[in-house]
């Protein structure tokens, strides 16, 4: 099956598709909502999705790294 032969390429195309859709949505919404409000909404969505990702990956076994280094959760590492 083609989906299993080219997972990286398909993932890249899907990411580009989502990026294009989000750009069109934010361009249209940006004419109705002020920039500060739009950024707060985007930030809230991003935080929600990051928390969902961290929650879903909480059972994933990560390799042992030195203290203070977190490769499994970059959002946690960037807040330190």
FENGI-V982389 format. One line per field, one symbol per residue. phi: phi as a letter, one per 40 degrees, with the letter a starting at -180 (. if undefined). A space follows every 50 residues. Layout:
BEGIN
phi->???
END
This chain:
BEGIN
phi->.ccccbcccccccccccccccccccccccccbbcdccccccccccccccc cccccccccccbccbddgbbccbdcccccc
END
